[in-house]
Amino acid sequence: MNWTIVGIDPSARKLAAVVSLLDDFEIVKRSMPVDITDRCAVSYRWMRQIVRDSPRPVAVFIESPFAGKFRGSGMVLAKIHGAMLAGASVAGADYVAPVPPSAWKSKVLGNGNAGKPAIARHLRKYWRELFEEADGDQDVLDAGGVNRYGREILRMRKLIPRQGVTIRRGRKR
């Protein structure tokens, strides 16, 4: 069975997703309005549309907000995150999971505290096409890391095979 894997890095200013299926991927971005209510509504509808437009089955992995020194923005991100989880679920995603940043970084990079340069180096080496298509956009690179985490989770659950999956082409929408 070939899963569509959606890896998402939400932020207060924009949403970034990397949607992959077998040897193809797509980068999907959306800027955010200023008002928090509008941000949640946009996030919900955007997530719903991505799931509806993707071939089935669909697995959605959304980076969770982290509790840290940015408490105000953390609350905004938590609301956006909840709207996206609801949007994916309502749209009928077959698998939906929140992903703490340290979990995907640990699984994909081997270091749960990896920073932006380490993420970029890893993707440049192992997913060059995405790295080049991202053109330095850290949100897209993070979404790519979350996508690769999702692929590993599906493999561990024996929902996709271990071999024969390579990512080559890309396009933006």
C-alpha positions in Angstrom: 0.0 0.0 0.0 1.4 3.4 -1.0 0.7 6.1 1.7 0.6 9.8 1.1 2.7 11.3 3.9 2.1 14.9 5.0 4.7 16.5 7.2 3.8 19.9 8.5 5.7 22.7 10.3 3.2 25.3 11.5 4.2 28.7 12.6 2.4 31.9 13.7 3.3 33.6 10.3 3.0 30.7 7.8 2.2 27.1 7.3 4.6 24.8 5.4 3.9 21.2 4.3 5.8 18.6 2.4 3.4 16.0 0.9 5.1 12.9 -0.5 3.9 9.8 -2.3 6.4 7.2 -3.5 9.1 9.1 -5.5 7.3 12.4 -5.8 6.8 15.3 -3.4 5.1 18.6 -3.3 5.8 21.7 -1.1 2.6 23.5 0.0 2.8 26.9 1.8 0.3 29.3 3.2 0.8 32.7 4.8 -1.3 33.5 7.9 -3.6 36.4 8.7 -3.0 38.6 11.8 -6.1 37.7 13.8 -5.9 34.5 15.8 -9.4 33.4 15.0 -8.7 33.8 11.3 -5.4 32.0 11.7 -7.2 29.0 13.2 -9.8 29.0 10.5 -7.2 29.3 7.7 -5.2 26.4 9.3 -8.2 24.2 9.6 -9.4 24.8 6.0 -5.8 24.5 4.6 -5.3 21.2 6.4 -8.6 19.9 5.3 -7.9 20.8 1.6 -4.5 19.1 1.6 -6.0 15.8 3.0 -8.9 16.0 0.5 -6.6 16.6 -2.4 -4.2 13.7 -1.5 -4.4 10.1 -2.7 -5.5 7.7 0.0 -4.4 6.5 2.4 -3.1 9.7 4.0 -0.9 10.0 7.1 -0.6 13.5 8.6 2.3 14.4 11.0 2.2 17.9 12.5 5.0 19.3 14.5 3.7 20.1 18.0 4.3 23.5 19.6 7.0 23.3 22.3 6.8 24.7 25.8 9.7 27.1 26.2 10.7 30.7 26.6 8.2 31.8 24.0 5.0 31.4 26.0 2.8 33.9 24.1 3.6 32.5 20.7 3.4 29.0 22.1 -0.3 29.6 23.0 -0.9 30.8 19.5 0.8 27.8 18.0 -1.2 25.5 20.2 -4.4 26.9 18.9 -3.2 26.6 15.3 -2.0 23.1 16.0 -5.4 22.1 17.4 -7.2 23.5 14.3 -4.9 21.5 12.0 -5.4 18.3 13.9 -9.2 18.8 13.7 -9.0 19.7 10.0 -7.0 16.5 9.2 -9.4 14.3 11.1 -12.6 15.8 9.7 -11.2 15.5 6.2 -10.7 11.8 6.7 -7.0 11.4 7.1 -6.2 7.7 7.8 -3.5 8.5 10.4 -3.0 11.8 12.3 -0.2 12.4 14.8 1.2 15.4 16.6 5.0 15.2 16.6 7.2 16.9 19.2 10.2 18.6 17.6 12.6 16.6 19.7 11.0 13.3 18.6 11.4 13.9 14.8 14.8 15.4 15.2 16.0 12.4 17.3 14.5 9.9 14.9 15.6 11.5 11.6 18.8 13.3 12.6 19.9 11.3 15.7 19.9 14.4 17.9 16.7 15.7 19.5 18.3 19.1 20.0 19.5 19.5 16.5 19.4 23.1 15.2 18.6 24.6 11.8 22.1 24.0 10.3 22.0 20.3 11.2 18.5 20.0 9.6 19.7 21.7 6.4 22.9 19.5 6.2 20.9 16.3 6.7 18.3 17.1 4.0 21.0 18.4 1.6 22.7 15.0 2.0 19.7 12.6 2.1 16.9 14.5 0.3 18.7 16.9 -2.0 15.8 17.6 -4.3 13.7 18.9 -1.4 16.7 20.8 0.0 17.1 22.6 -3.4 13.4 23.2 -3.9 13.1 24.7 -0.3 15.6 27.4 -1.3 16.6 28.0 2.3 13.1 28.2 3.7 13.6 26.7 7.2 9.9 26.0 7.6 9.9 23.8 4.5 13.1 22.0 5.7 11.4 21.3 9.0 8.3 20.1 7.3 10.5 17.8 5.2 12.1 16.4 8.5 8.6 15.8 9.9 7.7 14.1 6.7 10.7 11.7 7.0 9.7 11.0 10.6 6.3 10.1 9.4 7.8 7.7 6.8 9.8 6.0 9.6 6.8 5.7 11.8 4.8 4.1 9.0 7.7 1.7 8.4 7.9 0.8 12.0 4.2 0.0 12.1 4.8 -2.1 8.9 2.4 0.1 6.9 4.9 0.8 4.2 7.9 -1.3 2.9 11.5 -0.7 4.0 12.9 -0.6 0.5 12.1 0.9 -2.8 11.0 4.4 -1.6 13.2 7.2 -2.9 12.2 10.8 -3.3 13.2 12.5 -6.5 11.0 15.2 -8.0 9.3 18.2 -6.5 6.9 21.0 -7.3 5.3 23.8 -5.4 1.7 24.8 -5.2 
